[in-house]
Amino acid sequence: MNKWSYSLLVVAALYLAYRYRYRMAAFALRVPPLRKQLVRFALHIPPVRNALVSQMLRP
């Protein structure tokens, strides 16, 4: 594949990922093992973890 066709393929994939991002997220969250991995990944990000913990421990 030459550079132009590869670049066009990447741009098309990014466009489709952006356009259908909510459908992909809903699908990913429907699969229990994938949901578990996504939660683990999110909790390794300090700002996300701090926001979630602060909301859970609020009186």
N, C-alpha and C positions, 0 to 999 in steps of 0.2 A: 504494500500500500504506500502510495506516495504521501508527502506531507500535507498536501491540500485535502485529499480525501480523508486522511486521519483527523485533521483539524475540523473538517466539516462534520465528521462523525461525532467528535467530542462535543462540538457546539450543539448538535441535535440532541445528544444524550443529556446534556445539561439543561437544555430547554424543556425536554420532556420530564426530567426529574423535578424541575421547578414547577411546571404546570400541574403535575400529578402528585405533588409532595404530600398532600393531606391523605390521598388514597393510599399511598405507599406507607405512610405512618400508621394509618388505621389497620392496614394489612399486617404490618410488623407487630403491632400491639395485640393482634388477635392470636398470634402464635406464642404459647406460653414459654417455651425455652428462649425464644428470641426476645420476648418481653423481659424475661429475667436478666438476660445479658445487657439489654439497653438500660435497665434500672441500675445494674451494677456499674456500667460505664458512666452514667450520669452522676452517680454518687461519688465517683472519683474526681469530679470537677468541684473544687472548693466553693465557688460562688453558688452553684446549684445546691450542693449539700447544705451550706449554711442557710440558704433561703428556706429549704424544706424543713430543716431541724428547727429553725426559729418559728415557723408556722405551727409545727406539731407541738412545741412546748409552750405555746402561748396559752395563758389562762382563759 
